[in-house]
């Protein structure tokens, strides 16, 4: 009997949206993505406690400045390195959200994360550096890509963000589905079917833009609220899915019909967006403005919470 998760794998590369090693082993994704919120959840998982204590002991011994922030980076990489042992593909690790409007600081932090991965024996071709899809984050990714450090541009809600990422030649973008749908549901008071879902339609449009322009950037749908949204994007190159939805797909018998054709086109590409054009077009989308700002705030709030938890744990050493 075929279940929907296995059927989905025939059309899209499945990525686990979690830092939970047990879940990753169970669902056997190709890649895995993490962010500050997921690292915060993983901080309490029993399987990570020895690793956490080891990394925090090293942080305390270093006696470095901003040690809680440094500890977050060390923990993110240490957990990512464990994940890399059980997946065949790449693990995404995020630059702190508070650097989303500082290009040079983002580049510096990406270099630090990659150096930490190399200390763990994980090569750069197994890692994606996650950056928020601000103008500054996209510029940082452009530099990093030229250096051979591949990037995943997240918190992507507008066509302007997608186009700027294509222009910059980033490796992968993560247009969000669920948060887009959340905004429109609240704004209109309506419920949506998978095919009328604004988040699904947004990601389909990003995929169409990528294929028509013949861009090499990989599109990965993210932030799903239900399996209907996931299945409506079957055929999108990658889909990053949280464990509860992976479980539902893995236990539901059925086939999956591809809903998107990703044949590369060779049509003319638009001129690269200037900074002013990017900011103007993004500004004209109220949903994208709201959700990008909210996403950055939420990730930073979770990082602050994680840093507070780390400070308490360090005090006990």
Secondary structure, DSSP 8 states (H G I E B T S, - for coil): --BHHHHHHTTSEEEEE---HHHHHHH--SEEE--HHHHHHHTT-GGGHHHHHHHHHHHHHHT-TTHHHHHHHHHHHHHHHHHHTT-SS-EEEE--GGGTT-HHHHHHHHHHHHHHHHHTT--GGGEEEEEESSHHHHHHHHHHHHTT--EEEEEE-SHHHHHHHHHHT-SEEEEBSHHHHHHHHHHH-----TTT-HHHHHHHHHHHHHHHHT---EEEEB--SSHHHHHHTTTSSEEEE-HHHHHHHHHSB---------------------HHHHHHHHHT-HHHHHHHHHHHHHHHHHHHHHHHHHHHHHHT-
